[in-house]
C-alpha cells in the first residue's frame, strides 16, 4: 500500500510539473508586461467611467479578444455588452448649519431630484464621530434610503475627500431606481439646531459597456466559468508632485491583464469542457455597475464559478507565490484551487483583511448575491498600500513577475473547474 501511495504521489508531482511547464510557455511575462503597460499608460487618462480614456481602454481590450479568437456572448453582435445608466451630477449647492454657511469644499450632495431642506423633520441627521468605524457607519447611512444630512468628523478628511471627488463626477443608478437624497458635510458639530440645504442637479443617460468574450465549451457548453476584472479606474485626480493621472496599474489593470492572458491561455489549450467567459467590467469604481448589469443578463444557476481578479501587482503579506481569496469560507472554491496546485510552490490563503470587507468591495459580489461561487483573488496588502487610489499607482511601482506568477497559478488552479471535473459549492445568496 505504501508503494502505491508513493507511486501516486510521484505521478501527481510529475503531472503538476508538466502543467507548470506548459503554463510557463503559454503565459509569458513579456506579454503580461505589454498588456499592463498599455492599459496603465498616461494616454488612457486613468480610464475613468464616461471619459475618452475608458473608450480607448475598451478598444484595446476588444482588439486583444479579437486577436485571441474569442467570440461575443450569445446574442451579442460584438464584444461590447452595452447598457445605459442614469447619471446625476451636482449643480448649485448651498448648505448652512446653525445659521452658518459652509464652504464648498466641505460639502456635497446627491439625489435623483433637486431638493430644498429647511430644518425638515423628515431628514435624519447622522453624525460619524471620531471614535466610530467610518466605513461601517457611512455604509449604514448611505444605504438607509432616507433623506439624510450626514456629518463627518474632520478625522476622516481623507475618506471624505475621496468620496466627494468621486461623487462630484456624478452619481449613477439604474433606470427606475431613485437615488437617496443625501447631503454630506465635513465638520464637527456639538448640536444641530437648524439647517438649510438647496441642491440642484443635472440628469443624463450616458452609455456604459462591459467587454465580454467567450470560448464555447466542448462537452458542457451550458455550464459557465467566468474570469473577470474591472478595467475602469479613477481618471484625473488632484495633482501630486506634478502628476494628476491615476493610472490604476494595480487597480485594476493588473486584473484585466490577467483576464486577457487567461483568455489567450485557454484558447491555446482548446480543451475546455465548460464555456469560459472573459469579461472586463466597467464602472466598478463608482458602484460595481458593470458586474451588476452582467448578473442580470445570465442565468446564475448555469455559472459554476467566477474568478474575479483584483490587484495582483505586488507580493502578498504571505510572500511571493501566494495570493488570498475573499469569502474563502463561503464555498470550497479555494480548496479546489489549492488541490490543483499540488506539486507547485504557490499557495492560496483566506482573506487576511476581514475588517476591510473586501468580499463586498469588488465585482465578485454582484454574482455572489445571486448564489454564484464568486470570489476575488488578490495579493494587495490593502491595509498598508500607500499607492492605492492615488496617482502613484503606476507600473513602475509593481512587480510584473508577481503578476505573471499569479496569473499562471490561476490558470493551473482553475483547470479542473474548466474541465468540468470539479464544481464548487454554491454560496448563500447575499443580502447586500
Residue, then its C-alpha position, 0 to 999 in steps of 0.5 A: x500500500x505504501x508503494x502505491x501511495x508513493x507511486x501516486x504521489x510521484x505521478x501527481x508531482x510529475x503531472x503538476x510539473x508538466x502543467x507548470x511547464x506548459x503554463x510557463x510557455x503559454x503565459x509569458x511575462x513579456x506579454x503580461x508586461x505589454x498588456x499592463x503597460x498599455x492599459x496603465x499608460x498616461x494616454x488612457x487618462x486613468x480610464x475613468x467611467x464616461x471619459x475618452x480614456x475608458x473608450x480607448x481602454x475598451x478598444x484595446x481590450x476588444x482588439x486583444x479578444x479579437x486577436x485571441x479568437x474569442x467570440x461575443x456572448x450569445x446574442x451579442x453582435x460584438x464584444x461590447x455588452x452595452x447598457x445605459x445608466x442614469x447619471x446625476x451630477x451636482x449643480x448649485x449647492x448651498x448648505x448652512x448649519x446653525x445659521x452658518x454657511x459652509x464652504x464648498x469644499x466641505x460639502x456635497x450632495x446627491x439625489x435623483x431630484x433637486x431638493x430644498x431642506x429647511x430644518x425638515x423633520x423628515x431628514x435624519x441627521x447622522x453624525x460619524x464621530x471620531x471614535x466610530x468605524x467610518x466605513x461601517x457607519x457611512x455604509x449604514x447611512x448611505x444605504x438607509x434610503x432616507x433623506x439624510x444630512x450626514x456629518x463627518x468628523x474632520x478625522x476622516x478628511x481623507x475618506x471624505x475627500x475621496x468620496x466627494x471627488x468621486x461623487x462630484x463626477x456624478x452619481x449613477x443608478x439604474x433606470x427606475x431606481x431613485x437615488x437617496x437624497x443625501x447631503x454630506x458635510x465635513x465638520x464637527x458639530x456639538x448640536x444641530x439646531x437648524x439647517x438649510x440645504x438647496x441642491x440642484x442637479x443635472x440628469x443624463x443617460x450616458x452609455x456604459x459597456x462591459x467587454x465580454x468574450x467567450x470560448x464555447x465549451x466542448x462537452x458542457x457548453x451550458x455550464x459557465x466559468x467566468x474570469x473577470x476584472x474591472x478595467x475602469x479606474x479613477x481618471x484625473x485626480x488632484x495633482x501630486x508632485x506634478x502628476x494628476x493621472x491615476x493610472x490604476x496599474x494595480x487597480x485594476x489593470x493588473x486584473x484585466x491583464x490577467x483576464x486577457x492572458x487567461x483568455x489567450x491561455x485557454x484558447x491555446x489549450x482548446x480543451x475546455x469542457x465548460x464555456x469560459x467567459x472573459x469579461x472586463x467590467x466597467x464602472x466598478x469604481x463608482x458602484x460595481x455597475x458593470x458586474x451588476x448589469x452582467x448578473x442580470x443578463x445570465x442565468x446564475x444557476x448555469x455559472x459554476x464559478x467566477x474568478x474575479x481578479x483584483x490587484x495582483x501587482x505586488x507580493x502578498x503579506x504571505x510572500x511571493x507565490x501566494x495570493x488570498x481569496x475573499x469569502x474563502x469560507x463561503x464555498x470550497x472554491x479555494x480548496x479546489x484551487x489549492x488541490x490543483x496546485x499540488x506539486x507547485x510552490x504557490x499557495x492560496x490563503x483566506x482573506x487576511x483583511x476581514x475588517x476591510x470587507x473586501x468580499x463586498x468591495x469588488x465585482x465578485x459580489x454582484x454574482x455572489x448575491x445571486x448564489x454564484x461561487x464568486x470570489x476575488x483573488x488578490x495579493x494587495x496588502x490593502x491595509x498598508x498600500x500607500x499607492x492605492x487610489x492615488x496617482x502613484x499607482x503606476x507600473x513602475x511601482x509593481x512587480x510584473x513577475x508577481x503578476x505573471x506568477x499569479x496569473x499562471x497559478x490561476x490558470x493551473x488552479x482553475x483547470x479542473x473547474x474548466x474541465x468540468x471535473x470539479x464544481x464548487x459549492x454554491x454560496x448563500x445568496x447575499x443580502x447586500 
